[in-house]
Amino acid sequence: MRPFPILLMALSFAALVPVEAAAEPLTLAVSTKKKILVVREGGKEVKRYSVAIGSKKHATPTGRFNVRHIVWNPSWHPPNEVWARGKKPTPPGHPDNPMKVVKIFFQEPDYYIHGTDDDDSLGEAASHGCIRMGESDVFELARYVQEHGGATKPDAWYDKVLNGGRPASVMLPQPVTILIGL
């Protein structure tokens, strides 16, 4: 298992928009056409990310969803799908774990935003329905969503979870809306 440099990844977004100053509701919007995820506070864009979406065969669901659940340092269990036959489960932190650092559920149990180390897939329709982001970007987003959803944790908590070998499940007291569409 590799140590995870979480503090460096958390700084850019936290410096951009402090949580304490956020009086407006946080929303996320994903454009499946542009393959971007936009973070908004009170309708004002505060951050934009390039993402990978589901392929034509495995489309990302569209609509209005609520993020209520985040799993840090997730393990991966191959789904009972043809594309996953022969794949083996991978533990948290394992280099072959396709979830990477975090899963942000928007339609449980099957659809979530997660990390990828395949940066070439970003901006493409390349997943099996989930939304993929770069590892540092998904860490930054998940932490921001978690803080705005009422489940703030100190830096030491993230360090312990991401370097401890076990997943940590967080339920948000206040769900964060995500709109997925063209």
Secondary structure, DSSP 4 states (H G I P E B T S, - for coil): -----HHHHHHHHHHHS-GGG--SPEEEEEETTTTEEEEEETTEEEEEEE-BEE-STTPPP-EEEEEEEEEES--B---SSGGGTT---B-TT-TT-TTTTEEEEEETTTEEEEEES-GGGTTSEEESSSEEEEHHHHHHHHHHHHHHTT----HHHHHHHHHSSS-EEEEEEEEEEEEEE-
